[in-house]
Amino acid sequence: MPRAHNSKLSVKARARRVKLLLMDVDGVLTDGRIYYIPQGSPVRGTTDQPLVETKGFHTRDGFGIHFAHQAGIRTGLISGRGSPIVEYRARELSIHFLRQNFHEKLAPYREILAEAGVTDEEVCYIGDDLVDLPILVRAGLAVGVADGHPLLRKYVHYVTREPGGHGAVRETIELILAAQGKLQSIIRHFERGHD
């Protein structure tokens, strides 16, 4: 049963408890746009041309996920669509959990929590649309992206300044790491320079 989000617990207090960061893909890790690029010649006898689907990912979000892993926070993606590009990006970023082709996201969410051995309170979930709502009302730290569906603002604990696909994930990760006292050591590492 989802908990009410009218709790007086601050965003910072919620962020301190996060051990697992879960995200939607389209509209959160990307800007939500899907591009279809013609590939090769039309199929003989038709005007049908093979298409390749592609998406854009922001490098800052990728670095943020790397920082989360360094800080001991596991990550996962739950997407309503299936895409080999998402699978590739998840592998590239060493994302721990990937569930695709789930328009109803609650079942894969529960499966991941059981596999990870965490509770709702230890999860941050970032979403952008109504299909994310069943998870957002359960997650200990519910985050909506700046350009997400306006209705979500009623249910989330934090709305990013950055839109989906443009650093919203990185912003959320920095919020969590700052609350856990782990962000400064990452910043100091880069201030000092390294070999």
PyMOL commands that place a pseudoatom at each C-alpha (Angstrom):
pseudoatom trace, name=CA, resn=MET, resi=1, chain=A, elem=C, hetatm=0, pos=[0.000, 0.000, 0.000]
pseudoatom trace, name=CA, resn=PRO, resi=2, chain=A, elem=C, hetatm=0, pos=[1.473, 3.379, -0.966]
pseudoatom trace, name=CA, resn=ARG, resi=3, chain=A, elem=C, hetatm=0, pos=[2.308, 5.806, 1.782]
pseudoatom trace, name=CA, resn=ALA, resi=4, chain=A, elem=C, hetatm=0, pos=[0.962, 9.340, 1.808]
pseudoatom trace, name=CA, resn=HIS, resi=5, chain=A, elem=C, hetatm=0, pos=[3.485, 11.924, 0.667]
pseudoatom trace, name=CA, resn=ASN, resi=6, chain=A, elem=C, hetatm=0, pos=[2.385, 14.514, 3.184]
pseudoatom trace, name=CA, resn=SER, resi=7, chain=A, elem=C, hetatm=0, pos=[5.052, 13.300, 5.609]
pseudoatom trace, name=CA, resn=LYS, resi=8, chain=A, elem=C, hetatm=0, pos=[7.084, 16.032, 7.271]
pseudoatom trace, name=CA, resn=LEU, resi=9, chain=A, elem=C, hetatm=0, pos=[10.323, 14.185, 6.466]
pseudoatom trace, name=CA, resn=SER, resi=10, chain=A, elem=C, hetatm=0, pos=[12.578, 16.549, 4.502]
pseudoatom trace, name=CA, resn=VAL, resi=11, chain=A, elem=C, hetatm=0, pos=[14.002, 15.816, 1.062]
pseudoatom trace, name=CA, resn=LYS, resi=12, chain=A, elem=C, hetatm=0, pos=[17.476, 15.753, 2.621]
pseudoatom trace, name=CA, resn=ALA, resi=13, chain=A, elem=C, hetatm=0, pos=[16.410, 13.192, 5.238]
pseudoatom trace, name=CA, resn=ARG, resi=14, chain=A, elem=C, hetatm=0, pos=[14.829, 11.049, 2.519]
pseudoatom trace, name=CA, resn=ALA, resi=15, chain=A, elem=C, hetatm=0, pos=[17.960, 11.319, 0.367]
pseudoatom trace, name=CA, resn=ARG, resi=16, chain=A, elem=C, hetatm=0, pos=[20.152, 10.176, 3.269]
pseudoatom trace, name=CA, resn=ARG, resi=17, chain=A, elem=C, hetatm=0, pos=[18.410, 6.775, 3.259]
pseudoatom trace, name=CA, resn=VAL, resi=18, chain=A, elem=C, hetatm=0, pos=[18.788, 6.056, -0.484]
pseudoatom trace, name=CA, resn=LYS, resi=19, chain=A, elem=C, hetatm=0, pos=[20.638, 2.858, -1.386]
pseudoatom trace, name=CA, resn=LEU, resi=20, chain=A, elem=C, hetatm=0, pos=[19.042, 2.262, -4.788]
pseudoatom trace, name=CA, resn=LEU, resi=21, chain=A, elem=C, hetatm=0, pos=[18.333, 4.768, -7.559]
pseudoatom trace, name=CA, resn=LEU, resi=22, chain=A, elem=C, hetatm=0, pos=[15.746, 3.659, -10.115]
pseudoatom trace, name=CA, resn=MET, resi=23, chain=A, elem=C, hetatm=0, pos=[14.842, 5.643, -13.206]
pseudoatom trace, name=CA, resn=ASP, resi=24, chain=A, elem=C, hetatm=0, pos=[12.456, 5.680, -16.100]
pseudoatom trace, name=CA, resn=VAL, resi=25, chain=A, elem=C, hetatm=0, pos=[14.289, 5.991, -19.426]
pseudoatom trace, name=CA, resn=ASP, resi=26, chain=A, elem=C, hetatm=0, pos=[12.331, 8.015, -22.007]
pseudoatom trace, name=CA, resn=GLY, resi=27, chain=A, elem=C, hetatm=0, pos=[11.810, 11.513, -20.621]
pseudoatom trace, name=CA, resn=VAL, resi=28, chain=A, elem=C, hetatm=0, pos=[14.212, 11.003, -17.700]
pseudoatom trace, name=CA, resn=LEU, resi=29, chain=A, elem=C, hetatm=0, pos=[17.504, 9.568, -18.941]
pseudoatom trace, name=CA, resn=THR, resi=30, chain=A, elem=C, hetatm=0, pos=[16.614, 10.925, -22.406]
pseudoatom trace, name=CA, resn=ASP, resi=31, chain=A, elem=C, hetatm=0, pos=[14.598, 13.956, -23.447]
pseudoatom trace, name=CA, resn=GLY, resi=32, chain=A, elem=C, hetatm=0, pos=[11.735, 11.660, -24.424]
pseudoatom trace, name=CA, resn=ARG, resi=33, chain=A, elem=C, hetatm=0, pos=[12.197, 11.974, -28.168]
pseudoatom trace, name=CA, resn=ILE, resi=34, chain=A, elem=C, hetatm=0, pos=[12.738, 8.865, -30.277]
pseudoatom trace, name=CA, resn=TYR, resi=35, chain=A, elem=C, hetatm=0, pos=[14.444, 9.153, -33.646]
pseudoatom trace, name=CA, resn=TYR, resi=36, chain=A, elem=C, hetatm=0, pos=[13.923, 6.703, -36.525]
pseudoatom trace, name=CA, resn=ILE, resi=37, chain=A, elem=C, hetatm=0, pos=[16.772, 6.759, -39.028]
pseudoatom trace, name=CA, resn=PRO, resi=38, chain=A, elem=C, hetatm=0, pos=[16.422, 5.100, -42.455]
pseudoatom trace, name=CA, resn=GLN, resi=39, chain=A, elem=C, hetatm=0, pos=[18.812, 2.179, -42.819]
pseudoatom trace, name=CA, resn=GLY, resi=40, chain=A, elem=C, hetatm=0, pos=[19.544, 0.812, -46.263]
pseudoatom trace, name=CA, resn=SER, resi=41, chain=A, elem=C, hetatm=0, pos=[17.242, 0.570, -49.263]
pseudoatom trace, name=CA, resn=PRO, resi=42, chain=A, elem=C, hetatm=0, pos=[13.485, 0.029, -49.302]
pseudoatom trace, name=CA, resn=VAL, resi=43, chain=A, elem=C, hetatm=0, pos=[12.322, -3.569, -49.147]
pseudoatom trace, name=CA, resn=ARG, resi=44, chain=A, elem=C, hetatm=0, pos=[12.004, -4.890, -52.709]
pseudoatom trace, name=CA, resn=GLY, resi=45, chain=A, elem=C, hetatm=0, pos=[8.555, -4.282, -54.170]
pseudoatom trace, name=CA, resn=THR, resi=46, chain=A, elem=C, hetatm=0, pos=[7.521, -1.886, -51.374]
pseudoatom trace, name=CA, resn=THR, resi=47, chain=A, elem=C, hetatm=0, pos=[8.198, 1.603, -50.168]
pseudoatom trace, name=CA, resn=ASP, resi=48, chain=A, elem=C, hetatm=0, pos=[8.997, 0.236, -46.696]
pseudoatom trace, name=CA, resn=GLN, resi=49, chain=A, elem=C, hetatm=0, pos=[12.462, 1.212, -45.619]
pseudoatom trace, name=CA, resn=PRO, resi=50, chain=A, elem=C, hetatm=0, pos=[14.232, -0.437, -42.677]
pseudoatom trace, name=CA, resn=LEU, resi=51, chain=A, elem=C, hetatm=0, pos=[14.532, 1.967, -39.766]
pseudoatom trace, name=CA, resn=VAL, resi=52, chain=A, elem=C, hetatm=0, pos=[16.918, 2.154, -36.836]
pseudoatom trace, name=CA, resn=GLU, resi=53, chain=A, elem=C, hetatm=0, pos=[15.695, 3.666, -33.575]
pseudoatom trace, name=CA, resn=THR, resi=54, chain=A, elem=C, hetatm=0, pos=[18.018, 5.965, -31.682]
pseudoatom trace, name=CA, resn=LYS, resi=55, chain=A, elem=C, hetatm=0, pos=[17.933, 8.135, -28.557]
pseudoatom trace, name=CA, resn=GLY, resi=56, chain=A, elem=C, hetatm=0, pos=[20.204, 10.757, -27.023]
pseudoatom trace, name=CA, resn=PHE, resi=57, chain=A, elem=C, hetatm=0, pos=[21.783, 10.447, -23.575]
pseudoatom trace, name=CA, resn=HIS, resi=58, chain=A, elem=C, hetatm=0, pos=[23.486, 13.259, -21.678]
pseudoatom trace, name=CA, resn=THR, resi=59, chain=A, elem=C, hetatm=0, pos=[27.085, 12.609, -20.650]
pseudoatom trace, name=CA, resn=ARG, resi=60, chain=A, elem=C, hetatm=0, pos=[26.605, 14.436, -17.337]
pseudoatom trace, name=CA, resn=ASP, resi=61, chain=A, elem=C, hetatm=0, pos=[23.919, 11.941, -16.359]
pseudoatom trace, name=CA, resn=GLY, resi=62, chain=A, elem=C, hetatm=0, pos=[26.343, 9.140, -17.211]
pseudoatom trace, name=CA, resn=PHE, resi=63, chain=A, elem=C, hetatm=0, pos=[29.048, 10.632, -15.004]
pseudoatom trace, name=CA, resn=GLY, resi=64, chain=A, elem=C, hetatm=0, pos=[26.476, 11.072, -12.243]
pseudoatom trace, name=CA, resn=ILE, resi=65, chain=A, elem=C, hetatm=0, pos=[25.595, 7.379, -12.407]
pseudoatom trace, name=CA, resn=HIS, resi=66, chain=A, elem=C, hetatm=0, pos=[29.310, 6.569, -12.189]
pseudoatom trace, name=CA, resn=PHE, resi=67, chain=A, elem=C, hetatm=0, pos=[29.576, 8.777, -9.083]
pseudoatom trace, name=CA, resn=ALA, resi=68, chain=A, elem=C, hetatm=0, pos=[26.549, 7.043, -7.531]
pseudoatom trace, name=CA, resn=HIS, resi=69, chain=A, elem=C, hetatm=0, pos=[28.244, 3.672, -8.043]
pseudoatom trace, name=CA, resn=GLN, resi=70, chain=A, elem=C, hetatm=0, pos=[31.461, 4.986, -6.484]
pseudoatom trace, name=CA, resn=ALA, resi=71, chain=A, elem=C, hetatm=0, pos=[29.409, 6.043, -3.451]
pseudoatom trace, name=CA, resn=GLY, resi=72, chain=A, elem=C, hetatm=0, pos=[27.876, 2.562, -3.106]
pseudoatom trace, name=CA, resn=ILE, resi=73, chain=A, elem=C, hetatm=0, pos=[24.451, 3.368, -4.550]
pseudoatom trace, name=CA, resn=ARG, resi=74, chain=A, elem=C, hetatm=0, pos=[23.081, 0.804, -6.979]
pseudoatom trace, name=CA, resn=THR, resi=75, chain=A, elem=C, hetatm=0, pos=[21.123, 1.893, -10.039]
pseudoatom trace, name=CA, resn=GLY, resi=76, chain=A, elem=C, hetatm=0, pos=[18.406, 0.537, -12.284]
pseudoatom trace, name=CA, resn=LEU, resi=77, chain=A, elem=C, hetatm=0, pos=[16.183, 1.370, -15.236]
pseudoatom trace, name=CA, resn=ILE, resi=78, chain=A, elem=C, hetatm=0, pos=[12.515, 0.493, -15.697]
pseudoatom trace, name=CA, resn=SER, resi=79, chain=A, elem=C, hetatm=0, pos=[11.215, 1.345, -19.149]
pseudoatom trace, name=CA, resn=GLY, resi=80, chain=A, elem=C, hetatm=0, pos=[7.853, 0.973, -20.825]
pseudoatom trace, name=CA, resn=ARG, resi=81, chain=A, elem=C, hetatm=0, pos=[9.584, 0.401, -24.163]
pseudoatom trace, name=CA, resn=GLY, resi=82, chain=A, elem=C, hetatm=0, pos=[12.254, -2.038, -25.218]
pseudoatom trace, name=CA, resn=SER, resi=83, chain=A, elem=C, hetatm=0, pos=[15.348, -0.840, -27.019]
pseudoatom trace, name=CA, resn=PRO, resi=84, chain=A, elem=C, hetatm=0, pos=[18.773, -2.328, -27.742]
pseudoatom trace, name=CA, resn=ILE, resi=85, chain=A, elem=C, hetatm=0, pos=[20.152, 1.200, -27.328]
pseudoatom trace, name=CA, resn=VAL, resi=86, chain=A, elem=C, hetatm=0, pos=[18.949, 1.287, -23.712]
pseudoatom trace, name=CA, resn=GLU, resi=87, chain=A, elem=C, hetatm=0, pos=[20.442, -2.159, -23.123]
pseudoatom trace, name=CA, resn=TYR, resi=88, chain=A, elem=C, hetatm=0, pos=[23.766, -0.939, -24.547]
pseudoatom trace, name=CA, resn=ARG, resi=89, chain=A, elem=C, hetatm=0, pos=[23.733, 2.247, -22.433]
pseudoatom trace, name=CA, resn=ALA, resi=90, chain=A, elem=C, hetatm=0, pos=[22.881, 0.255, -19.288]
pseudoatom trace, name=CA, resn=ARG, resi=91, chain=A, elem=C, hetatm=0, pos=[25.864, -2.048, -19.928]
pseudoatom trace, name=CA, resn=GLU, resi=92, chain=A, elem=C, hetatm=0, pos=[28.129, 0.893, -20.726]
pseudoatom trace, name=CA, resn=LEU, resi=93, chain=A, elem=C, hetatm=0, pos=[27.241, 2.546, -17.402]
pseudoatom trace, name=CA, resn=SER, resi=94, chain=A, elem=C, hetatm=0, pos=[27.327, -0.733, -15.407]
pseudoatom trace, name=CA, resn=ILE, resi=95, chain=A, elem=C, hetatm=0, pos=[23.717, -0.194, -14.322]
pseudoatom trace, name=CA, resn=HIS, resi=96, chain=A, elem=C, hetatm=0, pos=[22.760, -3.009, -11.964]
pseudoatom trace, name=CA, resn=PHE, resi=97, chain=A, elem=C, hetatm=0, pos=[19.111, -3.601, -12.908]
pseudoatom trace, name=CA, resn=LEU, resi=98, chain=A, elem=C, hetatm=0, pos=[17.361, -3.275, -16.268]
pseudoatom trace, name=CA, resn=ARG, resi=99, chain=A, elem=C, hetatm=0, pos=[13.708, -4.001, -16.954]
pseudoatom trace, name=CA, resn=GLN, resi=100, chain=A, elem=C, hetatm=0, pos=[12.230, -3.106, -20.362]
pseudoatom trace, name=CA, resn=ASN, resi=101, chain=A, elem=C, hetatm=0, pos=[8.811, -3.463, -22.027]
pseudoatom trace, name=CA, resn=PHE, resi=102, chain=A, elem=C, hetatm=0, pos=[6.850, -2.786, -18.835]
pseudoatom trace, name=CA, resn=HIS, resi=103, chain=A, elem=C, hetatm=0, pos=[4.023, -0.270, -19.205]
pseudoatom trace, name=CA, resn=GLU, resi=104, chain=A, elem=C, hetatm=0, pos=[2.842, -1.464, -15.794]
pseudoatom trace, name=CA, resn=LYS, resi=105, chain=A, elem=C, hetatm=0, pos=[5.986, -0.823, -13.751]
pseudoatom trace, name=CA, resn=LEU, resi=106, chain=A, elem=C, hetatm=0, pos=[5.021, -1.965, -10.276]
pseudoatom trace, name=CA, resn=ALA, resi=107, chain=A, elem=C, hetatm=0, pos=[5.852, -5.665, -10.808]
pseudoatom trace, name=CA, resn=PRO, resi=108, chain=A, elem=C, hetatm=0, pos=[9.419, -5.046, -12.057]
pseudoatom trace, name=CA, resn=TYR, resi=109, chain=A, elem=C, hetatm=0, pos=[9.895, -2.470, -9.289]
pseudoatom trace, name=CA, resn=ARG, resi=110, chain=A, elem=C, hetatm=0, pos=[8.963, -5.015, -6.609]
pseudoatom trace, name=CA, resn=GLU, resi=111, chain=A, elem=C, hetatm=0, pos=[11.163, -7.633, -8.274]
pseudoatom trace, name=CA, resn=ILE, resi=112, chain=A, elem=C, hetatm=0, pos=[14.174, -5.296, -8.242]
pseudoatom trace, name=CA, resn=LEU, resi=113, chain=A, elem=C, hetatm=0, pos=[13.618, -4.346, -4.594]
pseudoatom trace, name=CA, resn=ALA, resi=114, chain=A, elem=C, hetatm=0, pos=[13.525, -8.021, -3.612]
pseudoatom trace, name=CA, resn=GLU, resi=115, chain=A, elem=C, hetatm=0, pos=[16.664, -8.741, -5.643]
pseudoatom trace, name=CA, resn=ALA, resi=116, chain=A, elem=C, hetatm=0, pos=[18.477, -5.719, -4.185]
pseudoatom trace, name=CA, resn=GLY, resi=117, chain=A, elem=C, hetatm=0, pos=[17.304, -6.418, -0.629]
pseudoatom trace, name=CA, resn=VAL, resi=118, chain=A, elem=C, hetatm=0, pos=[16.055, -2.869, -0.031]
pseudoatom trace, name=CA, resn=THR, resi=119, chain=A, elem=C, hetatm=0, pos=[12.804, -1.311, 1.165]
pseudoatom trace, name=CA, resn=ASP, resi=120, chain=A, elem=C, hetatm=0, pos=[10.684, 1.391, -0.455]
pseudoatom trace, name=CA, resn=GLU, resi=121, chain=A, elem=C, hetatm=0, pos=[12.202, 3.929, 1.949]
pseudoatom trace, name=CA, resn=GLU, resi=122, chain=A, elem=C, hetatm=0, pos=[15.690, 3.172, 0.594]
pseudoatom trace, name=CA, resn=VAL, resi=123, chain=A, elem=C, hetatm=0, pos=[14.706, 3.841, -3.030]
pseudoatom trace, name=CA, resn=CYS, resi=124, chain=A, elem=C, hetatm=0, pos=[14.847, 7.018, -5.057]
pseudoatom trace, name=CA, resn=TYR, resi=125, chain=A, elem=C, hetatm=0, pos=[12.770, 6.842, -8.219]
pseudoatom trace, name=CA, resn=ILE, resi=126, chain=A, elem=C, hetatm=0, pos=[12.881, 9.441, -11.004]
pseudoatom trace, name=CA, resn=GLY, resi=127, chain=A, elem=C, hetatm=0, pos=[9.886, 9.617, -13.331]
pseudoatom trace, name=CA, resn=ASP, resi=128, chain=A, elem=C, hetatm=0, pos=[8.278, 11.945, -15.827]
pseudoatom trace, name=CA, resn=ASP, resi=129, chain=A, elem=C, hetatm=0, pos=[4.801, 10.634, -16.631]
pseudoatom trace, name=CA, resn=LEU, resi=130, chain=A, elem=C, hetatm=0, pos=[1.677, 9.011, -15.228]
pseudoatom trace, name=CA, resn=VAL, resi=131, chain=A, elem=C, hetatm=0, pos=[2.968, 5.457, -15.801]
pseudoatom trace, name=CA, resn=ASP, resi=132, chain=A, elem=C, hetatm=0, pos=[5.593, 6.231, -13.130]
pseudoatom trace, name=CA, resn=LEU, resi=133, chain=A, elem=C, hetatm=0, pos=[3.021, 7.195, -10.502]
pseudoatom trace, name=CA, resn=PRO, resi=134, chain=A, elem=C, hetatm=0, pos=[2.561, 3.729, -8.902]
pseudoatom trace, name=CA, resn=ILE, resi=135, chain=A, elem=C, hetatm=0, pos=[6.281, 3.737, -8.059]
pseudoatom trace, name=CA, resn=LEU, resi=136, chain=A, elem=C, hetatm=0, pos=[6.538, 7.423, -7.168]
pseudoatom trace, name=CA, resn=VAL, resi=137, chain=A, elem=C, hetatm=0, pos=[3.887, 7.069, -4.439]
pseudoatom trace, name=CA, resn=ARG, resi=138, chain=A, elem=C, hetatm=0, pos=[5.912, 4.234, -2.869]
pseudoatom trace, name=CA, resn=ALA, resi=139, chain=A, elem=C, hetatm=0, pos=[9.517, 5.412, -3.198]
pseudoatom trace, name=CA, resn=GLY, resi=140, chain=A, elem=C, hetatm=0, pos=[11.222, 6.921, -0.173]
pseudoatom trace, name=CA, resn=LEU, resi=141, chain=A, elem=C, hetatm=0, pos=[12.455, 9.758, -2.391]
pseudoatom trace, name=CA, resn=ALA, resi=142, chain=A, elem=C, hetatm=0, pos=[10.154, 10.426, -5.346]
pseudoatom trace, name=CA, resn=VAL, resi=143, chain=A, elem=C, hetatm=0, pos=[11.584, 12.753, -7.983]
pseudoatom trace, name=CA, resn=GLY, resi=144, chain=A, elem=C, hetatm=0, pos=[9.889, 14.318, -10.986]
pseudoatom trace, name=CA, resn=VAL, resi=145, chain=A, elem=C, hetatm=0, pos=[11.818, 15.962, -13.814]
pseudoatom trace, name=CA, resn=ALA, resi=146, chain=A, elem=C, hetatm=0, pos=[11.250, 19.650, -14.549]
pseudoatom trace, name=CA, resn=ASP, resi=147, chain=A, elem=C, hetatm=0, pos=[9.393, 19.000, -17.802]
pseudoatom trace, name=CA, resn=GLY, resi=148, chain=A, elem=C, hetatm=0, pos=[7.415, 15.994, -16.539]
pseudoatom trace, name=CA, resn=HIS, resi=149, chain=A, elem=C, hetatm=0, pos=[3.638, 15.694, -16.439]
pseudoatom trace, name=CA, resn=PRO, resi=150, chain=A, elem=C, hetatm=0, pos=[2.292, 18.500, -14.188]
pseudoatom trace, name=CA, resn=LEU, resi=151, chain=A, elem=C, hetatm=0, pos=[0.138, 16.092, -12.160]
pseudoatom trace, name=CA, resn=LEU, resi=152, chain=A, elem=C, hetatm=0, pos=[3.264, 14.386, -10.782]
pseudoatom trace, name=CA, resn=ARG, resi=153, chain=A, elem=C, hetatm=0, pos=[4.185, 17.513, -8.800]
pseudoatom trace, name=CA, resn=LYS, resi=154, chain=A, elem=C, hetatm=0, pos=[1.397, 16.636, -6.381]
pseudoatom trace, name=CA, resn=TYR, resi=155, chain=A, elem=C, hetatm=0, pos=[3.020, 13.265, -5.608]
pseudoatom trace, name=CA, resn=VAL, resi=156, chain=A, elem=C, hetatm=0, pos=[6.785, 13.792, -5.702]
pseudoatom trace, name=CA, resn=HIS, resi=157, chain=A, elem=C, hetatm=0, pos=[9.107, 15.040, -2.972]
pseudoatom trace, name=CA, resn=TYR, resi=158, chain=A, elem=C, hetatm=0, pos=[11.429, 16.893, -5.337]
pseudoatom trace, name=CA, resn=VAL, resi=159, chain=A, elem=C, hetatm=0, pos=[11.192, 18.383, -8.831]
pseudoatom trace, name=CA, resn=THR, resi=160, chain=A, elem=C, hetatm=0, pos=[14.481, 18.864, -10.662]
pseudoatom trace, name=CA, resn=ARG, resi=161, chain=A, elem=C, hetatm=0, pos=[15.519, 22.194, -12.132]
pseudoatom trace, name=CA, resn=GLU, resi=162, chain=A, elem=C, hetatm=0, pos=[16.859, 20.380, -15.200]
pseudoatom trace, name=CA, resn=PRO, resi=163, chain=A, elem=C, hetatm=0, pos=[14.545, 18.690, -17.710]
pseudoatom trace, name=CA, resn=GLY, resi=164, chain=A, elem=C, hetatm=0, pos=[14.719, 15.003, -18.549]
pseudoatom trace, name=CA, resn=GLY, resi=165, chain=A, elem=C, hetatm=0, pos=[17.677, 14.072, -20.742]
pseudoatom trace, name=CA, resn=HIS, resi=166, chain=A, elem=C, hetatm=0, pos=[19.473, 17.310, -19.849]
pseudoatom trace, name=CA, resn=GLY, resi=167, chain=A, elem=C, hetatm=0, pos=[21.025, 16.568, -16.464]
pseudoatom trace, name=CA, resn=ALA, resi=168, chain=A, elem=C, hetatm=0, pos=[17.989, 15.793, -14.267]
pseudoatom trace, name=CA, resn=VAL, resi=169, chain=A, elem=C, hetatm=0, pos=[19.501, 12.452, -13.256]
pseudoatom trace, name=CA, resn=ARG, resi=170, chain=A, elem=C, hetatm=0, pos=[22.849, 14.068, -12.387]
pseudoatom trace, name=CA, resn=GLU, resi=171, chain=A, elem=C, hetatm=0, pos=[21.066, 16.742, -10.346]
pseudoatom trace, name=CA, resn=THR, resi=172, chain=A, elem=C, hetatm=0, pos=[19.221, 14.063, -8.374]
pseudoatom trace, name=CA, resn=ILE, resi=173, chain=A, elem=C, hetatm=0, pos=[22.389, 12.062, -7.772]
pseudoatom trace, name=CA, resn=GLU, resi=174, chain=A, elem=C, hetatm=0, pos=[24.237, 15.144, -6.508]
pseudoatom trace, name=CA, resn=LEU, resi=175, chain=A, elem=C, hetatm=0, pos=[21.303, 15.876, -4.189]
pseudoatom trace, name=CA, resn=ILE, resi=176, chain=A, elem=C, hetatm=0, pos=[21.532, 12.334, -2.758]
pseudoatom trace, name=CA, resn=LEU, resi=177, chain=A, elem=C, hetatm=0, pos=[25.322, 12.347, -2.450]
pseudoatom trace, name=CA, resn=ALA, resi=178, chain=A, elem=C, hetatm=0, pos=[25.304, 15.777, -0.780]
pseudoatom trace, name=CA, resn=ALA, resi=179, chain=A, elem=C, hetatm=0, pos=[22.721, 14.579, 1.758]
pseudoatom trace, name=CA, resn=GLN, resi=180, chain=A, elem=C, hetatm=0, pos=[24.847, 11.497, 2.465]
pseudoatom trace, name=CA, resn=GLY, resi=181, chain=A, elem=C, hetatm=0, pos=[28.030, 13.557, 2.873]
pseudoatom trace, name=CA, resn=LYS, resi=182, chain=A, elem=C, hetatm=0, pos=[29.681, 11.920, -0.147]
pseudoatom trace, name=CA, resn=LEU, resi=183, chain=A, elem=C, hetatm=0, pos=[29.633, 14.679, -2.759]
pseudoatom trace, name=CA, resn=GLN, resi=184, chain=A, elem=C, hetatm=0, pos=[32.498, 16.774, -1.406]
pseudoatom trace, name=CA, resn=SER, resi=185, chain=A, elem=C, hetatm=0, pos=[35.021, 13.928, -1.652]
pseudoatom trace, name=CA, resn=ILE, resi=186, chain=A, elem=C, hetatm=0, pos=[34.130, 13.466, -5.336]
pseudoatom trace, name=CA, resn=ILE, resi=187, chain=A, elem=C, hetatm=0, pos=[34.509, 17.198, -5.977]
pseudoatom trace, name=CA, resn=ARG, resi=188, chain=A, elem=C, hetatm=0, pos=[37.830, 17.297, -4.086]
pseudoatom trace, name=CA, resn=HIS, resi=189, chain=A, elem=C, hetatm=0, pos=[39.110, 14.392, -6.174]
pseudoatom trace, name=CA, resn=PHE, resi=190, chain=A, elem=C, hetatm=0, pos=[38.655, 16.455, -9.353]
pseudoatom trace, name=CA, resn=GLU, resi=191, chain=A, elem=C, hetatm=0, pos=[39.856, 19.710, -7.766]
pseudoatom trace, name=CA, resn=ARG, resi=192, chain=A, elem=C, hetatm=0, pos=[43.169, 18.047, -6.906]
pseudoatom trace, name=CA, resn=GLY, resi=193, chain=A, elem=C, hetatm=0, pos=[43.507, 16.469, -10.320]
pseudoatom trace, name=CA, resn=HIS, resi=194, chain=A, elem=C, hetatm=0, pos=[44.537, 12.886, -10.813]
pseudoatom trace, name=CA, resn=ASP, resi=195, chain=A, elem=C, hetatm=0, pos=[46.817, 10.790, -12.984]
for i in range(1, 195): cmd.bond("trace and resi %d" % i, "trace and resi %d" % (i + 1))
show_as sticks, trace
zoom trace
